[in-house]
Amino acid sequence: MFSKSQLSLSSLLPHSLPSGTSIFSLRLSRFYSSSAQVEAANNAFFAGSAPPLPRTHSLAHLHSELTSRPSVLIPDCPQQIPSNLLHNTLHDFLPKSYHDTLSRKRQSAKYAPPGYHLIHFPPPDPLSYLLTDGTDPAHSPGEPFSRRMWAGGFMHFDQDLPFDCKPCSLSEKIANVEVKGSEGEEKVFVRLRRLVLNDRSSPLITEGRTLVFMRDRPADAPAPKMKNLKPPAEPHYSHSLIPTPGLLFRFSALTFNAHRIHLDKQYCQQVEGHRNLLVHGPLSLVLMLEMLQGHLGPSTEKIVRVEYKNLAPLYAEEKMTVCGKKKAPGEYEVWIEGSEGGLAVKGTAITDRSE
């Protein structure tokens, strides 16, 4: 079990770590000239870009109200079984040419693959605590902002998350809140700082995550029109798949996610205004990371960082194409195209040769 010192929230927050001590900072030395620049890049994400609202604005209180909420600490003892279940769930949706490579990596794996920490540290809320859309209330700004989407974020894989059943913890804190849009059409962007630590309180994974909360949608409102954004380039590798309701159900179960936009088609259509179940933002991310790992093959090159942004919804039972292109040594553009060929998710991944 955790000792009192290991459970000290103040010792778990990223801002309490000495500057420049991150292994990740050293790995990125060829992309940033100093660890201070890495820290600046991280801080820029949490700071956001929207100017603060005037004090007279009806939503000006949201920043102080949400950022003053206490940190959440979730313990777990990671094991390989959930990772195997996720790997087996994704198996049929990945290229057959990648099966052997990824299976060999996973069979003898002692550590969680990049992104697989998402199936650990499940939210501890009882069902009675959940909101009507199935989400937990920890990050919600409250009515009328009842519609929630995953907007993007980053992950820094400072160290590997081991499958040694030793206690680890996830510290999560609302780092910033931004309100964007004209009055009456605002969207609330909630930025989370998440840190996975081992049993010695040493950082394993640093994550930033942005959730966007939108106002209630009138029942007779037309479906939102999405821009058909052009993909960034011709990919070096790509793979098309059709996500099924079964895939979405399994991923929801593995991540302990009861959000109804992934599970209840009638709710999606009648309440949220979507034509079908939505693919999870983190599932899209995991698919991009799996495709990149399959492309890297048996080499010692490993993913140490990824940044991503969700630009348009992806739907169950519609084709999506996961793509990637090597931009420079150790740097890859990764993205997903929707059923009509437009850009739905875009990101950048940084790799490094493991020692």
Secondary structure as the mmCIF struct_conf table of DSSP 4:
data_model
#
loop_
_struct_conf.conf_type_id
_struct_conf.id
_struct_conf.beg_label_comp_id
_struct_conf.beg_label_asym_id
_struct_conf.beg_label_seq_id
_struct_conf.end_label_comp_id
_struct_conf.end_label_asym_id
_struct_conf.end_label_seq_id
TURN_TY1_P TURN_TY1_P1 LYS A 4 LEU A 7
HELX_RH_AL_P HELX_RH_AL_P1 LEU A 9 LEU A 12
BEND BEND1 LEU A 13 LEU A 13
HELX_RH_3T_P HELX_RH_3T_P1 PRO A 14 SER A 16
BEND BEND2 LEU A 17 LEU A 17
HELX_LH_PP_P HELX_LH_PP_P1 PRO A 18 PRO A 18
TURN_TY1_P TURN_TY1_P2 SER A 19 GLY A 20
HELX_RH_AL_P HELX_RH_AL_P2 ILE A 23 ARG A 27
TURN_TY1_P TURN_TY1_P3 LEU A 28 PHE A 31
BEND BEND3 TYR A 32 SER A 34
HELX_RH_AL_P HELX_RH_AL_P3 SER A 35 ALA A 47
BEND BEND4 SER A 49 ALA A 50
HELX_LH_PP_P HELX_LH_PP_P2 PRO A 51 PRO A 54
TURN_TY1_P TURN_TY1_P4 ARG A 55 THR A 56
BEND BEND5 HIS A 57 HIS A 57
TURN_TY1_P TURN_TY1_P5 SER A 58 ALA A 60
HELX_RH_AL_P HELX_RH_AL_P4 HIS A 61 THR A 67
TURN_TY1_P TURN_TY1_P6 SER A 68 SER A 68
BEND BEND6 ARG A 69 ARG A 69
HELX_LH_PP_P HELX_LH_PP_P3 PRO A 70 SER A 71
STRN STRN1 VAL A 72 ASP A 76
HELX_RH_AL_P HELX_RH_AL_P5 GLN A 80 HIS A 91
TURN_TY1_P TURN_TY1_P7 ASP A 92 PHE A 93
BEND BEND7 LEU A 94 LEU A 94
HELX_RH_AL_P HELX_RH_AL_P6 LYS A 96 GLN A 107
TURN_TY1_P TURN_TY1_P8 SER A 108 SER A 108
BEND BEND8 LYS A 110 LYS A 110
STRN STRN2 TYR A 111 TYR A 111
HELX_LH_PP_P HELX_LH_PP_P4 ALA A 112 PRO A 113
TURN_TY1_P TURN_TY1_P9 PRO A 114 GLY A 115
HELX_RH_3T_P HELX_RH_3T_P2 TYR A 116 ILE A 119
BEND BEND9 HIS A 120 PHE A 121
HELX_RH_3T_P HELX_RH_3T_P3 LEU A 127 TYR A 129
BEND BEND10 LEU A 130 LEU A 130
TURN_TY1_P TURN_TY1_P10 THR A 132 ASP A 133
BEND BEND11 GLY A 134 GLY A 134
HELX_RH_3T_P HELX_RH_3T_P4 PRO A 137 HIS A 139
TURN_TY1_P TURN_TY1_P11 GLU A 143 PRO A 144
STRN STRN3 ARG A 147 PHE A 157
BEND BEND12 GLN A 159 GLN A 159
STRN STRN4 PRO A 162 PRO A 162
BEND BEND13 ASP A 164 ASP A 164
STRN STRN5 CYS A 168 LYS A 180
BEND BEND14 GLY A 181 SER A 182
TURN_TY1_P TURN_TY1_P12 GLU A 183 GLY A 184
BEND BEND15 GLU A 185 GLU A 185
STRN STRN6 LYS A 187 LEU A 197
TURN_TY1_P TURN_TY1_P13 ASP A 199 ARG A 200
BEND BEND16 SER A 201 SER A 201
STRN STRN7 PRO A 203 MET A 214
TURN_TY1_P TURN_TY1_P14 ALA A 219 ASP A 220
HELX_LH_PP_P HELX_LH_PP_P5 ALA A 221 LYS A 225
HELX_LH_PP_P HELX_LH_PP_P6 LEU A 229 PRO A 231
BEND BEND17 PRO A 232 ALA A 233
BEND BEND18 HIS A 236 HIS A 236
STRN STRN8 TYR A 237 LEU A 241
HELX_RH_AL_P HELX_RH_AL_P7 PRO A 245 LEU A 254
TURN_TY1_P TURN_TY1_P15 THR A 255 PHE A 256
HELX_RH_3T_P HELX_RH_3T_P5 ARG A 260 HIS A 262
TURN_TY1_P TURN_TY1_P16 LEU A 263 LEU A 263
HELX_RH_AL_P HELX_RH_AL_P8 LYS A 265 TYR A 267
HELX_RH_PI_P HELX_RH_PI_P1 CYS A 268 GLU A 272
BEND BEND19 ARG A 275 ASN A 276
HELX_LH_PP_P HELX_LH_PP_P7 LEU A 277 LEU A 277
STRN STRN9 LEU A 278 LEU A 278
HELX_LH_PP_P HELX_LH_PP_P8 VAL A 279 HIS A 280
HELX_RH_AL_P HELX_RH_AL_P9 GLY A 281 LEU A 296
TURN_TY1_P TURN_TY1_P17 GLY A 297 PRO A 298
BEND BEND20 SER A 299 THR A 300
STRN STRN10 GLU A 301 ASN A 310
BEND BEND21 ALA A 312 ALA A 312
STRN STRN11 TYR A 315 TYR A 315
TURN_TY1_P TURN_TY1_P18 ALA A 316 GLU A 317
BEND BEND22 GLU A 318 GLU A 318
STRN STRN12 MET A 320 ALA A 328
TURN_TY1_P TURN_TY1_P19 PRO A 329 GLY A 330
STRN STRN13 GLU A 331 GLU A 337
TURN_TY1_P TURN_TY1_P20 SER A 339 GLU A 340
BEND BEND23 GLY A 341 GLY A 341
STRN STRN14 LEU A 343 ARG A 353
#
